[in-house]
Amino acid sequence: MKIRDRYAPSPTGLQHIGGVRTALFNYLFARSRGGEFILRLEDTDRVRYDQAYERNLYDTFAWLGIQWDEGPDRGGPSAPYAQSERTALYRQYAGELVQSGRAYYCFCTGERLERIRLEREAAHSGDTGYDRRCRGISPEEAAGRAAAGEAHTVRLKIPLGETTRFRDHLLGEIEWKNDDVNPDPVLLKSDGFPTYHLANVVDDHLMEISHVLRAQEWLSSTPLHVIMYRSFGWTPPEFCHLPMVMGQDGKKLSKRHGATSIDEFRRQGCLAEALINYVALLGASYEEGKDIYTLHELEGRFSLDKLNKAPAVFDYKKLEWYNGQHIRLKSDGELAALCLHYAVDAGLFGAAGAEPTAEQRLIFVKAMALVRERLSFLSEAPAKIAYLFGEPEMPAAEEFIPRKADLARAVELLRLGRDFTRPLAASPDDEAAEIFIKEQAEKNAVKLGDLLMPLRVAITGARVSLPLFGSLRILGAERALARVERALEHLSRQLERSS
């Protein structure tokens, strides 16, 4: 069987985690089986459609590195790939169902349907949906009324008293009583536009979709779709309803759980590779003992047999961990390029928006080696390395004082550290710097941690910082010594006041 699957979003909102997971699984399934992945825009909801959402769709998947074989922007043998450009097809196929007696014209007004709903509510009736009033109109009368211009819809004639059966790859054999299917749903609205169900089935058939992979929330629509396929005399595709993506509270993932739109994750500094890696694991497993995958690796490992029935839980902390792991895989140059716009926006190189000078760019790239292990998101980089580009605020005197010491001792230790600043800044690497400073601590009978604490605060402005030795090499001896002298002046004044 030739594999053809699709992602069919409605451009009525920003791309979110659930949609991207559906698209990714369809993409991976097609690639793993040498098949074709299609993008189709289900854009018939013109009230909520916005061109900005369509642009967001293309931008999101370009960023993720996911490409379709056919789509609105690429063309293909089944063009057009936007449903708003296919309305004539839907009218044609709705007409064929009417001609075959599988559908009928309905002349009920919106007012009548609303009146029935209210009457049922008042009577506490369990009946729902359409009451099939127009189903009994003779085809000749219905055709005449429609030809005369009377407003009408086209409704599917659900076979009564039957059971619809289909197989889902993940959930197994499904049986659904037709009496529990939406009674004779509208296929073609009075304005000539199709409903979702008609357009979906017609397009999947004409585009030769072999497999429909979609979220389990669409499971209740599948019996209706299977009935429609059989009404047309078509063979339904194979179905696989993917496990839901839930928040940690057990409810469907939504905005109340935090960021869910891909744009939000991008703004935070999430890597495309990390997002793909983590989302690919939401409801699927691949290889025992392995967590980190590239998109290419996932393409070769994906299988429907590796899907889980249980809902997947989206854990922001896990995504943070995956993002950190993928950050660690970047070279200094790659990481600098990814972090640069965050630094520019933060004003790291001067005013907000200022680009770095050649010297600042060199420092920025060198700083990546220091910050890489301490980043969860790219957006954190500017604040962590800001001390390399400008003088940090002078900390309170207490910050310089090692445990069980006093201000006078902190001054002594910082003066001692000043003597070692130049050789530390000139050391070729951390190993050489560590050997040197340990020897000096032993010679001066001082604990290594006590010796380095005041020096670290003077250089970086904080007790907890990026690696001190690497910071000294980037700053250089002169800049580093100037900070030590500034800190000594500050502490000496504090000491004089306290004495």
N, C-alpha and C positions, 0 to 999 in steps of 0.2 A: 504493500500500500504506500502510495506517495503521501508523505506527511505534509499537511498544510494547516497551520493554525493561525490565530489572529489575536491582536489586542484591539478592542473596539470601544475606546473611551468616548464619553460625551464631553465636549469642551465647555462645561458649565462650571468649572472650578479649577483650582490649581492641582497639579499632580501630587498625589499623596502616597503614603507607604503602601496601603492596600492595593492601589492601582498599579504601582510600580512592581509589587510582588507578582501580581497577575501577569503583567507584561513580561517580567523576567522569566517566569516559569514557562510561558509560551515560547519565548525566545530560546531558552535553553533546551526545551523539548525538541523544537524544530532543528536546532543545530546538532543535538546529540544523535538525531536520526537522519541527518542529511536532508532535511526537509526545508520548507519555506515558511517564513514568518511574515505576516501581513499586518499592516496598520490600516484600520478603517475608522473613519470619524462618524460617530452616530450623532450627527448635529441637527437633528430635526426639531429639537426643542429651541426654537428661535427666540423665545422669550428670555431664556437664561443663557443662551449662547453669547460668548464674547470672544472677539478675535484675540484678545490678550491671553485668554486661556488656551487657545490653539497654539499661539506662539510659545507659551510656557511648555506645552506638550513637546514640541520639537526641541526646544532648548534643553529641557530636562533629559531627554534621551540622548541628545548629542553629548551632553556632559557625562552621562553614565557610560557612553560608548556602546550603546545598544542600537543596532541598525536593522531596519526591516528590509525585506526583499521587494515588497510592493507597498505602495501607499500613496496618499495624495501628493506628496512632494517628490515621489520617485516614479510614479506611473506604474504600468503593468498591464497584463492582458485582461484584467477584470475592471479596468478603469471605467467610470470615476470611482474613487474610494471615499468620497464624502456622501453621506446619505441624502443631504439636501440637493444633490445633483442627480439623484436616482429616482425621483418621485414618479416619473412616468412608468418606470418598471413596476413600482408597487401598485399603482392603479391597474396596470395590465394584469398582474397576478391576482389581485383582489377580484377583478372582473372574471377571471377564469374560475375562481372558486364559486362565484355566484352562478355562473353558467353551468357548473357541474352539480349544483345543488348543495355544495358543502358550505356555502355562506349565503347570506340574504341581506336585502336592504332593510334598514331600520329607520322609521320616520318619527320615532319618539323624540320629543323636544327635551332640552335640558330642564325645563320647568317641570315636565311630567316626571322625569327621573328623580328630581329633587323631592317632589311631592310624595312619591312612593317611599323614598328613604325616610322622610319624616313620619309618614303613617306607620311604617314598620317600627320605628323608634318608639312612637307613642303606644303601640300595641305590644311592645317588648317582644317582637317577633325575632326568631333566629334566622329568618331568611336574609340573604345578602345578594348583592349584584342584580343584574338585569332579570326582569320577570318573563322574558321571551315573548312579549306580546306580539311583536312583528314577525315572529318565526312562522306563524300560521297564515300569514298573507300569501295568497297564491303568487307564484312567480310572474304570471302575466300582469296581475294588478300592480305588483311591486315595480316591475319594469316600466309600466305605463306611468306610474306616479313619478318615478325617478326621471323618466324622459321628459315629463312635463315641467321639470325644474323644482319639484318639491325637495326641500332640504332633507338629506339622509346621510346615514353612516352605513358602513358595511360591517356586519357581524359574522363571526365564525359560528357555524352550527356544530356545537359540541355533541358528539354521539351520547345519547342518554342511556343510563343503566349499564354502562360498560366499565371496564378497568383498563387503564393505560399502563403498560409495562415497558421498562427500559433498563439498561444496565449502566451503572456508573462505575468507572474504573476503580475508584477509591471506596465507594460505599456499597458496591455490589448490586444485586438485583433490587429494583425499586418498583413497587406497585402503588398506583394512585387511582382511587375511584373517580370516575369522570364527574360524579355528582359533587365532588369536592373541588373541582376545577372552576375557576371564575366563569359564571354562566354566560355563554355566548358573548365573549369579549369583542370589543370594537377592533377591527383590523384597519379600516380606513375611516378617518374622521370626516366630518361634514365639509371641512375646508380642502379635502383632497389629500391631506398629508397622512402618512401611515402612522400607526402606533408603533411603539418599540418592537412589539412581538412580530408583526408582519415584516417590518424592515429587516429585523434580525434574521429571521428564518429564510427569507428570500435571498438576502445577501450571502449568508453562509452557504446556501445551496449553489448560487451562481458563481461564487468564488471558490467552490470546490473545497470547502473547509472540511478536513478529515477528522479533526479533534477540536472540541470546545473545552478549554480549560478556563474555569471561572470560579469565583468565590461561592461558597456554599449558600450564601444568601439568595442566590439565583435558583436554588434547587426547586423551589415551589413553582417556578415558571416553566420548568422543563417538561412536565406532563402536557401543558398547553402547547409547547413547541413541538413535542413529538406528535401530538394530534394534528397539528398544522402540517408537518412533514407528510404524514400519512394521507391527509386530505388532498395534498398536491400529488400524491403518488411518488414521493421522493424517499430515499433512504436517509434517515437521520445520521449525523456525525456521531462519533464516539464522544461520550461525555465524561468529564472528570471535574467534580466540584471540589475545589481546593479548601483546605482547612481555613477557618476564619483567623484573622489576626486580632487578638484581644489585648486590652490593657492589663496591667497587673492586678486590677480589681476584678477581672473576669468579665468585663463588659467590652463590647466592640470598641476597637481603638478609634478615638476621636480627639477633637481639639482639647477636650477637658483633661486629657492625659499629657498634654504638652505639645511640642512641635510634631506635626504629622505631615505638613507639606514639605516637599523636597526642597523648595526654596529656603525654608527656615533652616534645614540642616546644612545647606550650602552656606548660608550666612554665618552659621556658627563655626564653619571651618571643617566640615565633614568631607572626607575624601570620597570621590565616586567609587573607588575600589573597595573602600571599607563598607560603604552602604550596600553595594552589590553583594559583597561577601556575607554580611549579616542578614540581609533580606533573603538571600538564597537559602539560608538555614531556617527560616521561619516556616516550619511545617515540612521540612525535608531533612534527610541525613545523607551523607556521602561516603566518608571513609573513617573508620574507627581511629581515634587518636590524632586526627588532623583537623585544625580549625581554620587555617588561613588558606584561602583560595583566590586565584586570579579568575577573571571572567573566562579566559581561555580554558583553564582547568575545569571550571564548572561546566562548560560546554561539552566536555568529554565525559563527565561523570553523571550528569543528570539522568534520572529515570523516573517514570511514574511509579514504579514499584518502590521507590525510596521515599514516597510521600507518607505523611502520618495522618491518621484520621482525626486525632485530637487537635483542638484549636491551638494555634501558636501564640505565645505571649511575647509581646514586644517589650524588651527591657532596655531602657535608655542607657543604663550602666554598661550593659554588654556591648551596645553599639559604641560607646565611648572607648571600651577596651579594644574593640576591633579597629577603631580609628587610630588609636595609639600604636597598635601593632603595624598598621600599614604606613604610618608616619615614619616608624623606625626603619622601614625598608627604603626610604628615599635617600638619595645622595644629598650632600650639602647644597649643590646647585639646584637640584630638583625641589628640595624643600624651601629654599630661599625664593624660588620663582612662585611657589604656591602661597607663601606667606607675605609676599611683597605688598599686595594691594591692601592687606590688613594693616601693615605698617604705615603705608602712605596715608590711609584714612585716619589712622590714630595720631598722625603728626609726628611720627618717630624721627623724621629727618628735618624737622623744622615745623612750619605751619602745617595744619591739616591739608593734605593734598599735595604737599611738596615731594617731588621725586628725589631720590638719594643722589648725592654727588658720587664720583668715582670712588673716593676714599670711603664714604659711608657704605657704598654697595659692597666693597671688599670686606669691611667689618661685618656687614649683615650676613654675608655668606659664611664667614668664619664662625659667626655666632650660632649657626645652625648645628654645628657639632656639639655645642654646649647644651642647647635647648631641646634637641631631638628626643632624648629619653624622658623629658619632663612635659611633653605636650600630649594632651588628649584631643584638642582641636586646634586648628591652624590659627584661629582668632586669638588664642592665648599668647602667641609668640611676642607681639610688640611689648606687652607689659612686662614680660619676663626678661627681656633683653634691653629694656629702656636705659638701664644704668650704663650700658656700653656707648650710648650716644649722647647722653647729657649727664650733668652732675646730679646724683641722687640727692634727695632732701636729707639734711643732716638728722640722723636718728637721735632719740633721747639718749642721754649719757648711759642710762641703765642698760641699753641694748649692747653696749661694748663690754660689759662686765661679765667675765666667766663665772660659772657657778662657784660658790664659796670664796669669792674674791671681792674686792672693793674697788672704788674708782681709782684710787692711787695705784693699785696693782694693774688695773686695765691700762693706765697710762704707761707704766713700765713695760708691759707686754707689747703695747703698740710701738713704743720706741724701739724695742728689740726687733719687732716685725719690720719696721722701717729699714733696718740694716739688711734684711734679707729680701726686700722687695725687688731690687734690681736683678740679683741672680735668679730669682724665681721667674721674673718676666722674661729673662733671657734663656730659660731652660728649653730644650728642644721638645719635650713632651712631659706628660703628667708623671710618668715613671721616674724620670730624672729629677723632677721637682720634688717628688715625694721622698726620694732617697736623700736629697740635699736637706730638706727641712727637718726630717727625722734626725739627721746627724746634728743639726743645730739645736734642736730641742734637747737632745741628750747632753750636748756640751754645756748647755745653759741650765740643765737640771730643771726643766719646765715640761709640763704635760703638753703634748702636741696640740690637743684640742684647745687648751687655754691660750697657747701661742697664736693659733690661727683665728680664734674667735674675734678679737678686736680688729685684726687685719681684714677679715672678711667683711665686717660691718663697714669699715672705712672705705673699702673698695666698691662694694655692691649696694650699700645702704640698708642691708638686712641681715639678720642672723641666718636665715634660710635663703639660699640663693643658688644660682647655677655654679658649676665647679670653679673654685677660686683660682686654681693654677691656670686653667684655660682662659679665665677672665683677665688675669694679669698679662698673659702673652698677647691677647688681643688689644688691650689698652696700651701696652708698652710701658717701659719703666718710668718715663717722665710723667705721663698722665697719672699713673698709679701712685707715684711718690707725691704728686701734688695733692691727691686725695688723702693720703696718709697725713701729710703736714696739716691739711685743713682740719682733719679729725683731731689731731693732737692739740691744735690751737683751741678747738671747741672744748675738748675734755679738760685741758689745762685751766681754762677760764672757769669751768664748772668746779674743778678741784679747789681753786682759789676761793670761790664763793662759799664753798662748804667748810673751809678751814677757819 
